[in-house]
Each structure stands twice: as C-alpha cells, then as structure tokens.
Amino acid sequence: MSADSSSYERLNSEQLVDTMTVLERRIAERFPQAGLRHVAQKLLEITRKAQSRAAKIDSPLVWIRLLSAVIIVSLLAMLGGAIWTASHEEGAEMTAAEVIQVAEAGLNELVAIGVTIFFLVTLETRFKRRRVLEAIHELRVLSHIIDMHQLTKDPERLLSATFKPTASSPKPGMSPFLLNRYLDYCSEMLSLTGKIAVLYVQNFADEQAVAAVNDIEDLTSGLSRKIWQKIMVLHSRMEVSEVASTTKGPFVVAPLEAAASDNISSIHPPSTDRELPK
C-alpha cells in the first residue's frame, strides 16, 4: 500500500483479492480435501468479480443519461409549444368555466411531466441499486454456506470426557489444533465477505444499498461471534488439559456451560496469524 493518505480512506479491491487469495491457499494447504476449500474458491471468484462489478457501479451509465436528457428536453419542448400556442391563439374570450377547465388540464399535464422527469432522473440510481442488491444477495447466501460448514465443529465432542456420541453423531476426525484452524478460517472468510459488500457502496451512497450492506455486516459479525465462542471454549479446555497433564493429576474437564457463560464478546480474540502448537 502506498504512503498516500487517501489509500487509508478506501478499500483497495486489489489488496482484497490478494488477501482472499492467500486465505484460499492457506485453507487448501491445511485442508486439501475439505469442502471448506471449495467454499473459499467460490469466495475468491466472487472477490475477483467484485472488482469489475464495483467499477461498473462507480462509472456513470452514459446511455441512460443521454436517453433521459433527450426525453426530458422533448417533454419540456412540447410543454413550451403548447403554452405558446395557447397564448397566441385568436378567438373569443374564454368563460370562467373554460379557464378552470384549461387550468386543470394543464396542471395534470405538469404533474405527469414532473413524475416522468423524476423517473428518468432516478433511473440510473435504481439500475445501479439493483446490481448492488443482486451482488449482496449472493454474499448473503455464501455467508450461510460458510456457517453450515462450521455448524457441527463442536469442541465438546472433541475434548469433553463425558460426551458419548450416537450413531448419527458427526465423526470427529480433527485434532484440537486443526479444529482451531478450521474455525479460524471460517471467521476470516466471514470477515472478508463483509468487506466485499462494502466495496460495492464505497462510491455509491444509495440509502437502500447501504442498508443492505449493513445487514450483511451484521449477519457476518453475528456468525463470526458464534465461531469465536467455540474458539474460546476450545482454548479454555485445552488450557485445562495442559494443566492437568503438567500436574499429573486427575484429568478434569470444565463443563461447557461454565466456559461459555463468560462474557466472551468482551474478550479480544487472539491474532489469527498465531497458531496453537501441535
């Protein structure tokens, strides 16, 4: 990133793509056969598309502006011609009833022309808004897909001495270290999903589009918060395990409810670049 102060005031789409590329590579190296890798590939594809989509949203739609200008000028010219013709028309003077009738007809025409002009002036904004909402909907669906992949990754199944699986219980298959990395990758992907959404509206301050982006940020933040609760529970139980193994005493696992009852949202999560030792 350049030292220019403006580079710290806007999201850089190229750096967003680079960040997602590295994350996808990290997931592929750690979980080459996992479905999460395919989700990361899809998110990387969307991130790359977001560059061109955001550029199209930022650029003016010249054809819409020209068409609107031609129609507006034509309507105003027709209105001006009608007024000029009526003012220079020769004939008998109109009665009061005829004056009222002509004024009412003229008022209706003015209202119709005003509505048409408003429609044409806002046409470009509504066209861009539809593009943003379509892109946001794609991110919303992907956020729920990411959440589905971490749904059954429960630290209780892995570290609880009292947990008894059933025939339908998901197979563990992960060490505490790998489970931590898996959950952390899901949290990072959700965070980047919110940043992609912001990319669409940083130069398009439409009220409805910004509201949709805020909804995506609330959604991804809420889903990520649930993941960090699992990570903090995992860390707390691993610390108990380490203490028990060091003291060579009986291994006692703290109840899940006690660990989850802490105000986890007030705890600053550890850096995602720091991995637990194997």
C-alpha positions as semicolon CSV with decimal commas, in nm:
position;residue;x (nm);y (nm);z (nm)
1;M;0,000;0,000;0,000
2;S;0,133;0,342;-0,089
3;A;0,206;0,606;0,170
4;D;-0,060;0,833;0,025
5;S;-0,314;0,919;0,294
6;S;-0,602;0,855;0,052
7;S;-0,504;0,486;0,039
8;Y;-0,614;0,455;0,402
9;E;-0,957;0,605;0,334
10;R;-1,082;0,349;0,080
11;L;-1,091;-0,026;0,044
12;N;-0,843;-0,141;-0,218
13;S;-1,005;-0,410;-0,432
14;E;-0,669;-0,547;-0,548
15;Q;-0,546;-0,596;-0,193
16;L;-0,878;-0,754;-0,103
17;V;-0,823;-1,006;-0,383
18;D;-0,465;-1,068;-0,263
19;T;-0,585;-1,128;0,093
20;M;-0,852;-1,373;-0,021
21;T;-0,602;-1,548;-0,249
22;V;-0,367;-1,609;0,043
23;L;-0,654;-1,730;0,262
24;E;-0,771;-1,975;-0,005
25;R;-0,416;-2,106;-0,038
26;R;-0,385;-2,148;0,340
27;I;-0,709;-2,346;0,351
28;A;-0,601;-2,562;0,056
29;E;-0,269;-2,642;0,223
30;R;-0,427;-2,725;0,559
31;F;-0,750;-2,894;0,441
32;P;-0,696;-3,006;0,080
33;Q;-0,995;-3,246;0,079
34;A;-1,238;-3,040;0,286
35;G;-1,550;-2,878;0,145
36;L;-1,440;-2,552;0,305
37;R;-1,170;-2,528;0,039
38;H;-1,434;-2,520;-0,236
39;V;-1,624;-2,250;-0,050
40;A;-1,302;-2,048;-0,028
41;Q;-1,250;-2,090;-0,402
42;K;-1,603;-1,961;-0,464
43;L;-1,545;-1,662;-0,236
44;L;-1,219;-1,588;-0,420
45;E;-1,408;-1,598;-0,751
46;I;-1,669;-1,356;-0,614
47;T;-1,395;-1,127;-0,482
48;R;-1,240;-1,105;-0,827
49;K;-1,578;-1,036;-0,984
50;A;-1,640;-0,767;-0,723
51;Q;-1,358;-0,560;-0,876
52;S;-1,534;-0,528;-1,212
53;R;-1,878;-0,503;-1,055
54;A;-1,773;-0,217;-0,827
55;A;-1,607;-0,040;-1,121
56;K;-1,930;-0,064;-1,323
57;I;-2,134;0,067;-1,032
58;D;-1,896;0,360;-0,984
59;S;-1,889;0,458;-1,352
60;P;-2,173;0,668;-1,500
61;L;-2,426;0,499;-1,728
62;V;-2,392;0,730;-2,029
63;W;-2,668;0,569;-2,235
64;I;-2,923;0,616;-1,956
65;R;-2,820;0,978;-1,907
66;L;-2,841;1,056;-2,281
67;L;-3,179;0,884;-2,318
68;S;-3,317;1,065;-2,014
69;A;-3,187;1,400;-2,136
70;V;-3,345;1,355;-2,479
71;I;-3,683;1,258;-2,334
72;I;-3,681;1,541;-2,078
73;V;-3,591;1,803;-2,340
74;S;-3,862;1,669;-2,569
75;L;-4,126;1,688;-2,296
76;L;-4,028;2,041;-2,200
77;A;-4,029;2,148;-2,565
78;M;-4,378;2,002;-2,613
79;L;-4,499;2,179;-2,299
80;G;-4,348;2,508;-2,410
81;G;-4,502;2,473;-2,755
82;A;-4,844;2,405;-2,610
83;I;-4,822;2,710;-2,383
84;W;-4,706;2,935;-2,671
85;T;-4,987;2,810;-2,897
86;A;-5,250;2,866;-2,633
87;S;-5,126;3,218;-2,556
88;H;-5,127;3,326;-2,924
89;E;-5,449;3,159;-3,026
90;E;-5,707;3,403;-3,170
91;G;-6,071;3,374;-3,083
92;A;-6,338;3,472;-2,841
93;E;-6,256;3,522;-2,480
94;M;-6,299;3,214;-2,259
95;T;-6,553;3,197;-1,987
96;A;-6,462;3,132;-1,624
97;A;-6,561;2,767;-1,656
98;E;-6,341;2,723;-1,962
99;V;-6,048;2,890;-1,786
100;I;-6,084;2,649;-1,493
101;Q;-6,106;2,352;-1,728
102;V;-5,793;2,457;-1,920
103;A;-5,602;2,522;-1,595
104;E;-5,698;2,180;-1,458
105;A;-5,584;2,009;-1,777
106;G;-5,257;2,200;-1,772
107;L;-5,196;2,110;-1,408
108;N;-5,250;1,740;-1,482
109;E;-5,001;1,761;-1,766
110;L;-4,745;1,932;-1,541
111;V;-4,782;1,660;-1,279
112;A;-4,743;1,386;-1,540
113;I;-4,435;1,554;-1,686
114;G;-4,287;1,601;-1,337
115;V;-4,335;1,234;-1,250
116;T;-4,177;1,132;-1,580
117;I;-3,877;1,359;-1,523
118;F;-3,831;1,222;-1,169
119;F;-3,844;0,866;-1,303
120;L;-3,581;0,940;-1,566
121;V;-3,352;1,130;-1,327
122;T;-3,352;0,841;-1,076
123;L;-3,333;0,567;-1,339
124;E;-2,953;0,536;-1,320
125;T;-2,956;0,513;-0,939
126;R;-3,222;0,242;-0,942
127;F;-3,036;0,050;-1,211
128;K;-2,715;0,054;-1,004
129;R;-2,907;-0,029;-0,686
130;R;-3,041;-0,346;-0,847
131;R;-2,687;-0,454;-0,933
132;V;-2,572;-0,398;-0,575
133;L;-2,867;-0,587;-0,425
134;E;-2,805;-0,884;-0,656
135;A;-2,439;-0,896;-0,551
136;I;-2,532;-0,860;-0,183
137;H;-2,779;-1,147;-0,209
138;E;-2,501;-1,368;-0,345
139;L;-2,283;-1,281;-0,044
140;R;-2,570;-1,343;0,198
141;V;-2,619;-1,696;0,066
142;L;-2,246;-1,767;0,080
143;S;-2,230;-1,646;0,442
144;H;-2,486;-1,907;0,543
145;I;-2,293;-2,174;0,350
146;I;-1,978;-2,087;0,547
147;D;-2,177;-2,111;0,870
148;M;-2,310;-2,453;0,770
149;H;-1,955;-2,585;0,733
150;Q;-1,865;-2,497;1,093
151;L;-2,204;-2,595;1,238
152;T;-2,103;-2,942;1,359
153;K;-1,748;-2,845;1,459
154;D;-1,813;-2,854;1,833
155;P;-1,525;-2,852;2,088
156;E;-1,743;-3,051;2,329
157;R;-1,734;-3,357;2,104
158;L;-1,356;-3,338;2,089
159;L;-1,247;-3,253;2,444
160;S;-1,532;-3,347;2,675
161;A;-1,465;-3,664;2,875
162;T;-1,836;-3,716;2,929
163;F;-1,954;-3,679;2,569
164;K;-2,099;-4,001;2,427
165;P;-2,156;-3,999;2,050
166;T;-2,456;-4,163;1,890
167;A;-2,477;-4,347;1,562
168;S;-2,574;-4,021;1,386
169;S;-2,313;-3,801;1,554
170;P;-2,058;-3,639;1,320
171;K;-1,723;-3,813;1,318
172;P;-1,455;-3,606;1,499
173;G;-1,159;-3,655;1,264
174;M;-0,980;-3,337;1,380
175;S;-0,722;-3,263;1,643
176;P;-0,771;-2,956;1,866
177;F;-0,510;-2,774;1,659
178;L;-0,687;-2,847;1,328
179;L;-1,026;-2,762;1,474
180;N;-0,889;-2,426;1,586
181;R;-0,752;-2,354;1,239
182;Y;-1,078;-2,464;1,071
183;L;-1,291;-2,235;1,286
184;D;-1,044;-1,951;1,242
185;Y;-1,057;-1,984;0,863
186;C;-1,439;-1,969;0,873
187;S;-1,422;-1,650;1,080
188;E;-1,176;-1,491;0,836
189;M;-1,395;-1,578;0,538
190;L;-1,698;-1,421;0,703
191;S;-1,499;-1,106;0,776
192;L;-1,384;-1,080;0,414
193;T;-1,742;-1,135;0,297
194;G;-1,843;-0,819;0,479
195;K;-1,553;-0,626;0,327
196;I;-1,653;-0,734;-0,023
197;A;-2,001;-0,598;0,041
198;V;-1,860;-0,261;0,147
199;L;-1,663;-0,249;-0,178
200;Y;-1,987;-0,209;-0,375
201;V;-2,108;0,103;-0,193
202;Q;-1,795;0,296;-0,100
203;N;-1,860;0,520;-0,404
204;F;-2,235;0,461;-0,429
205;A;-2,406;0,611;-0,124
206;D;-2,757;0,492;-0,203
207;E;-2,966;0,455;0,111
208;Q;-3,116;0,116;0,026
209;A;-2,785;-0,026;-0,098
210;V;-2,600;0,090;0,214
211;A;-2,873;-0,060;0,433
212;A;-2,832;-0,396;0,255
213;V;-2,456;-0,383;0,311
214;N;-2,511;-0,304;0,680
215;D;-2,737;-0,609;0,702
216;I;-2,459;-0,827;0,556
217;E;-2,207;-0,687;0,804
218;D;-2,447;-0,758;1,093
219;L;-2,502;-1,110;0,962
220;T;-2,132;-1,194;0,919
221;S;-2,043;-1,036;1,254
222;G;-2,309;-1,242;1,430
223;L;-2,198;-1,566;1,264
224;S;-1,833;-1,490;1,336
225;R;-1,916;-1,419;1,700
226;K;-2,060;-1,770;1,736
227;I;-1,741;-1,914;1,588
228;W;-1,522;-1,720;1,829
229;Q;-1,726;-1,853;2,118
230;K;-1,631;-2,202;2,004
231;I;-1,266;-2,099;1,969
232;M;-1,255;-1,951;2,318
233;V;-1,418;-2,263;2,463
234;L;-1,161;-2,473;2,278
235;H;-0,875;-2,263;2,417
236;S;-1,005;-2,278;2,772
237;R;-1,046;-2,656;2,763
238;M;-0,702;-2,708;2,611
239;E;-0,550;-2,497;2,890
240;V;-0,726;-2,717;3,147
241;S;-0,588;-3,024;2,967
242;E;-0,234;-2,884;2,969
243;V;-0,252;-2,802;3,340
244;A;-0,382;-3,149;3,420
245;S;-0,106;-3,318;3,220
246;T;0,162;-3,099;3,379
247;T;0,049;-3,165;3,737
248;K;-0,006;-3,536;3,660
249;G;-0,332;-3,514;3,848
250;P;-0,673;-3,644;3,751
251;F;-0,794;-3,502;3,422
252;V;-1,099;-3,288;3,489
253;V;-1,270;-3,107;3,205
254;A;-1,459;-2,793;3,294
255;P;-1,825;-2,803;3,195
256;L;-1,903;-2,644;2,860
257;E;-2,169;-2,425;3,016
258;A;-1,917;-2,273;3,258
259;A;-1,676;-2,185;2,981
260;A;-1,946;-2,046;2,755
261;S;-2,105;-1,841;3,033
262;D;-1,816;-1,594;3,036
263;N;-1,866;-1,267;2,854
264;I;-1,675;-1,390;2,551
265;S;-1,776;-1,093;2,339
266;S;-1,570;-0,866;2,566
267;I;-1,254;-1,073;2,522
268;H;-1,023;-0,960;2,246
269;P;-0,969;-1,265;2,022
270;P;-0,610;-1,380;1,965
271;S;-0,435;-1,297;1,644
272;T;-0,540;-1,521;1,357
273;D;-0,178;-1,548;1,244
274;R;-0,078;-1,720;1,568
275;E;-0,139;-2,094;1,558
276;L;-0,158;-2,332;1,850
277;P;0,130;-2,575;1,893
278;K;0,070;-2,928;1,784
